[in-house]
Amino acid sequence: MNRRSMGAKVGVARRRFRVVAAWLACAGLLAPLACGCHAARHGAAPTTTSTTPTPAPVTTTSATPIVGIAPLPVRPVHKSQPASPQKCPAVDPNRPVAPTDAFAACDIGRTTLYTLGPETMQLGLIHVEPPRSLAAGFYDVTLILDPPSASAWASYTAAHVEDHVAFVRDNLVLEAPIIEGPVTSGRIALTTQTAEGAAQLARLAGRPS
């Protein structure tokens, strides 16, 4: 075989090799760049991240405890008479008289002695207003009843018109009014003649429980 025929055969073999290589490349068996084909791109699998919300910090506030007012006993007045401080019984706030017992007690000014019967009820108070000056040198202290007591007091006063009753605290009579009619306002006004007496009245009426 001469060189020309041999060269022709080699040339044909090389062309066949290029064709086969190009076919393999386009079939995806060789590198994609061999024939300019692009392999299908598959995106990465989506990932889900479970983000649990961070709980908000718990803050605790220490609320100031609400101090309630001690219930105010109501007793019927069986008798009243003028007195002097020397004739008034000794008062011991630490030894209250039992609700079922009758006893004698003076008012704050220690000018009147009352004979009192057993308690008829206790009034719940939600507020005691500061003393207020009235005409003719008098002062009053207004007591605000809670809703149940306001209802009970309205019923009691309606059924006991013209009865003499006393509001008692620490074995002292704060005031002893005569019921003139039903009291439906939920308010009770206690009256005294001096600013000092009104201040003491407000302090005793609003004593914490």
Long-range contacts (C-beta under 8 A, 24 or more apart in sequence): 67-208, 67-209, 68-208, 68-209, 69-124, 69-125, 69-126, 69-127, 69-128, 69-205, 69-206, 69-207, 69-208, 69-209, 70-169, 70-207, 70-208, 70-209, 71-122, 71-123, 71-124, 71-125, 71-209, 72-122, 72-123, 72-125, 72-143, 72-167, 72-168, 72-169, 72-174, 72-205, 73-99, 73-119, 73-121, 73-122, 73-123, 73-167, 73-168, 73-169, 74-119, 74-120, 74-121, 74-122, 74-123, 74-156, 74-165, 74-166, 74-167, 74-168, 75-116, 75-117, 75-118, 75-119, 75-120, 75-165, 75-166, 75-168, 76-116, 76-117, 76-120, 76-163, 76-164, 76-165, 76-166, 77-114, 77-115, 77-116, 77-117, 77-164, 77-165, 77-166, 77-176, 78-102, 78-115, 78-116, 78-117, 79-114, 79-115, 80-112, 80-113, 80-114, 80-115, 80-164, 80-176, 81-112, 81-113, 82-111, 82-112, 82-113, 83-110, 83-111, 83-112, 83-113, 84-110, 84-111, 85-110, 87-113, 88-113, 89-171, 91-170, 91-171, 91-172, 92-171, 93-170, 93-171, 95-171, 96-170, 96-171, 97-171, 103-171, 105-166, 105-168, 105-171, 105-172, 105-173, 106-172, 106-173, 107-172, 107-173, 107-174, 107-175, 107-176, 108-172, 108-173, 108-174, 108-192, 108-197, 108-200, 108-201, 108-204, 109-192, 109-193, 109-194, 109-197, 112-173, 112-176, 114-166, 114-173, 114-176, 116-166, 116-168, 116-173, 120-156, 120-165, 121-152, 121-153, 121-156, 123-149, 123-152, 123-153, 123-167, 123-188, 124-148, 124-149, 125-149, 125-205, 125-206, 128-202, 128-205, 128-206, 129-202, 130-202, 131-195, 131-198, 131-199, 131-201, 131-202, 133-195, 134-191, 137-193, 138-191, 138-192, 138-193, 139-191, 139-192, 139-193, 139-194, 139-195, 139-197, 139-198, 140-189, 140-190, 140-191, 140-192, 140-198, 141-189, 141-190, 141-192, 141-198, 141-201, 141-202, 141-205, 142-187, 142-188, 142-189, 142-190, 143-187, 143-188, 143-189, 143-190, 143-205, 144-186, 144-187, 145-186, 145-187, 145-188, 147-186, 149-186, 150-184, 150-185, 150-186, 153-183, 153-186, 153-188, 154-182, 154-183, 154-184, 154-186, 157-181, 157-182, 157-183, 158-182, 167-205, 169-204, 169-205, 169-207, 170-204, 170-207, 172-204, 174-201, 174-204, 174-205, 175-201
